[in-house]
Amino acid sequence: MIAVKWWPHRPVLYQETFEAMKAFTHARDAHTPDEIWLVEHYPVYTLGQAGKPEHVLNPGDIPLVKSDRGGQVTYHGPGQVVAYCLVDLRRLGIFVKEYVELLEAVVIGVLVDYGLVQACRKAGAPGVYVPWPVAPGLSATASDAELAKIAALGVKISRGCSYHGLALNVDMNLAPFLGINPCGYAGLRTVDMAACGVSATVHDVGEALAARLVTAFQTLPAPSPKP
């Protein structure tokens, strides 16, 4: 059983959910049910464990928070839905690489449901991308130079359990992404669903993400028994 919970208030400070995730993961045991937290943050830049300060170009008055997730720097803000997945990977029987691929597949599935059938992965750069500009003639085989990022991923593993998760840009102010090299890539274009012609709310997209996440977790093959 996986519990899906919207944070009681939106938007929420990043530090509040960050500390709550760490506390949940520290306290859980082999029998603790997995949870998915859906949130929307106040504007914040977060710097992952591999993050380099030089990728923060012009933060202005937006706070910068060091995080224990993997990856470089990214931005969270209103109009973006974040799904924090607090899951026991050992119990699910998957490795980190498979887990990241699962998260990407879930986001791609949601975007396809909303008509963005060109949503795709980008080799060597975790996350989900769309050809830019979005047009019927472009396909998911467009060159990397033509891809814009629409969703970011970042996870932390502690005692076989994962926290943090994914962020999908729905309908937000994209200007703060210009203050950083998103995910450590200079000049990386960042877009949202609205810029791709999709009219949707954070709540509806969050519900769609959660539904696909629950299905993905519950339909994984059963782990092989230990010898």
Secondary structure, 3 states (H helix, E strand, C coil): CEEEEECCCCCECHHHHHHHHHHHHHHCCCCCCEEEEEECECCEEEECCCCCHHHECCCCCCCEEECCCCCCEEEECCCEEEEEEEEEHHHHCCCHHHHHHHHHHHHHHHHHHCCCCCCECCCCCCCEEEECCCCCCCCCCCCHHHEEEEEEEEEEEECCEEEEEEEEECCCCCHHHHHECHHHCCCCCECCCCCCCCCCCHHHHHHHHHHHHHHHHHCCCCCCCCC
